[in-house]
Amino acid sequence: MRRNEKEITDNSAIEAIIKKALVCRLGLSEGHMPYIVPLCFGYKDNTLYFHGAIGGKKIDILNKNQNVCFEFDVDAEVVEKEKACSWGVKYQSVIGFGRASLIGNIHEKRDALDIILSQYTDQSYDFDDNFLQATAVVKVEIDKMTGKQSGF
């Protein structure tokens, strides 16, 4: 990281940003073209989980290239200054890399969906088997992630 004073090195602080985030942006690569998609997510034990349709562009790309990048950001707010070029943004963010795989086991899908829901609610839900079979659940095992902040 070029600006060391902005780097967040404490893993618990990085995880606090993830816990606070509402959206994860998942970066995929299809050949030489990047593709970024905002997703609801879950995080547990250095692993991200996403769900969606069993078909579509995201799944097509993941079937060809499992290497992914992801990004979270929270608490963004514009910081106005007298001079236009002095303006900035206050924020905290996390960027990371990992390998994605589709979860096929219905029990593992159920557990992953519980992790996703826990990002947004304390309530628990039951998933019927037909829903689980019709839903793609993606698991990203994280290789590396870094945090950054400005204005804190």
C-alpha positions as CSV (number, residue, x, y, z in Angstrom):
1,M,0.0,0.0,0.0
2,R,1.4,3.3,-1.0
3,R,0.1,5.3,1.9
4,N,1.1,3.3,5.0
5,E,-0.6,5.7,7.4
6,K,-4.0,4.7,5.9
7,E,-3.4,0.9,6.1
8,I,-5.5,-1.1,8.6
9,T,-3.4,-4.1,9.7
10,D,-5.4,-5.3,12.7
11,N,-7.5,-8.3,11.5
12,S,-10.3,-7.6,14.0
13,A,-10.6,-4.0,12.6
14,I,-10.8,-5.4,9.1
15,E,-13.5,-7.9,10.2
16,A,-15.4,-5.1,11.9
17,I,-15.6,-3.3,8.6
18,I,-16.9,-6.4,6.9
19,K,-19.5,-6.9,9.6
20,K,-20.7,-3.3,9.2
21,A,-20.9,-3.5,5.4
22,L,-24.2,-4.0,3.6
23,V,-22.8,-4.9,0.1
24,C,-19.8,-6.7,-1.2
25,R,-18.6,-6.0,-4.6
26,L,-17.2,-9.2,-6.2
27,G,-14.7,-8.8,-9.0
28,L,-14.5,-11.5,-11.6
29,S,-12.5,-11.9,-14.8
30,E,-13.7,-13.2,-18.1
31,G,-10.8,-13.4,-20.4
32,H,-9.4,-9.9,-20.5
33,M,-12.6,-8.2,-19.3
34,P,-13.3,-7.5,-15.7
35,Y,-16.9,-7.9,-14.3
36,I,-18.0,-6.5,-11.0
37,V,-21.2,-7.3,-9.3
38,P,-22.6,-6.0,-6.0
39,L,-24.0,-8.8,-3.7
40,C,-25.5,-9.6,-0.4
41,F,-23.0,-11.7,1.5
42,G,-22.0,-13.5,4.6
43,Y,-18.6,-13.8,6.2
44,K,-17.3,-16.3,8.7
45,D,-13.8,-17.8,9.4
46,N,-12.0,-16.1,6.6
47,T,-14.6,-17.2,4.1
48,L,-17.2,-15.2,2.1
49,Y,-20.6,-16.6,1.0
50,F,-22.9,-15.4,-1.8
51,H,-26.1,-16.7,-3.2
52,G,-28.0,-16.3,-6.5
53,A,-29.5,-17.9,-9.5
54,I,-28.0,-21.2,-10.6
55,G,-27.3,-19.7,-14.0
56,G,-26.2,-16.3,-15.4
57,K,-23.1,-14.3,-16.1
58,K,-21.6,-14.6,-12.6
59,I,-21.8,-18.4,-12.5
60,D,-20.6,-18.7,-16.1
61,I,-17.5,-16.7,-15.4
62,L,-16.8,-18.5,-12.1
63,N,-17.0,-21.8,-13.9
64,K,-14.1,-20.7,-16.1
65,N,-12.1,-18.7,-13.6
66,Q,-12.4,-19.1,-9.9
67,N,-10.0,-16.3,-9.0
68,V,-11.9,-13.4,-7.5
69,C,-11.3,-10.0,-5.9
70,F,-13.8,-8.4,-3.5
71,E,-14.3,-5.0,-1.9
72,F,-16.3,-3.6,1.0
73,D,-16.6,0.1,2.1
74,V,-18.3,1.8,5.0
75,D,-18.8,5.2,6.5
76,A,-18.1,7.1,3.3
77,E,-18.7,10.8,3.4
78,V,-17.5,13.7,1.3
79,V,-15.0,16.0,3.1
80,E,-15.4,19.6,1.7
81,K,-12.5,22.0,1.7
82,E,-11.9,25.6,0.5
83,K,-9.9,24.6,-2.5
84,A,-11.5,22.2,-5.0
85,C,-8.5,19.9,-5.3
86,S,-8.3,19.6,-1.5
87,W,-11.7,17.8,-1.2
88,G,-11.6,14.2,-0.1
89,V,-13.6,11.3,1.2
90,K,-13.7,9.8,4.6
91,Y,-14.1,6.0,4.5
92,Q,-13.0,2.6,5.6
93,S,-12.6,-0.2,3.1
94,V,-11.4,-3.8,2.7
95,I,-10.0,-5.3,-0.5
96,G,-9.1,-9.0,-0.8
97,F,-8.5,-11.9,-3.1
98,G,-9.5,-15.6,-3.1
99,R,-10.8,-18.6,-4.9
100,A,-14.5,-19.2,-5.5
101,S,-16.3,-22.5,-5.6
102,L,-19.9,-23.5,-5.9
103,I,-21.4,-25.4,-2.9
104,G,-23.2,-28.5,-4.1
105,N,-24.1,-30.2,-0.8
106,I,-27.5,-29.2,0.4
107,H,-26.5,-29.1,4.1
108,E,-23.5,-26.9,3.4
109,K,-25.8,-24.6,1.3
110,R,-28.2,-24.3,4.3
111,D,-25.2,-23.4,6.6
112,A,-23.9,-20.9,4.1
113,L,-27.3,-19.2,3.7
114,D,-27.5,-19.0,7.5
115,I,-24.2,-17.2,7.5
116,I,-25.4,-14.8,4.8
117,L,-28.6,-14.0,6.8
118,S,-26.6,-13.4,10.0
119,Q,-25.0,-10.5,8.2
120,Y,-28.4,-8.7,8.1
121,T,-30.6,-10.2,10.8
122,D,-30.6,-12.1,14.1
123,Q,-33.7,-14.1,12.9
124,S,-33.3,-17.6,11.7
125,Y,-35.2,-19.1,8.8
126,D,-35.9,-22.6,7.4
127,F,-35.1,-23.3,3.7
128,D,-37.0,-26.0,1.9
129,D,-35.0,-28.4,-0.2
130,N,-36.5,-27.2,-3.5
131,F,-35.3,-23.7,-2.8
132,L,-31.8,-25.0,-1.9
133,Q,-31.6,-27.0,-5.1
134,A,-32.7,-24.0,-7.2
135,T,-30.1,-21.6,-5.6
136,A,-26.4,-21.3,-6.3
137,V,-24.3,-20.7,-3.3
138,V,-20.8,-19.5,-3.8
139,K,-18.0,-19.9,-1.3
140,V,-14.8,-17.7,-1.5
141,E,-11.9,-18.9,0.5
142,I,-9.9,-15.8,1.2
143,D,-6.2,-15.8,0.4
144,K,-5.4,-12.2,1.4
145,M,-7.2,-9.0,2.4
146,T,-6.1,-5.5,3.4
147,G,-7.9,-2.6,5.1
148,K,-7.6,1.1,4.4
149,Q,-9.1,4.2,6.0
150,S,-9.1,7.9,5.4
151,G,-10.3,10.6,7.8
152,F,-10.4,8.4,10.9
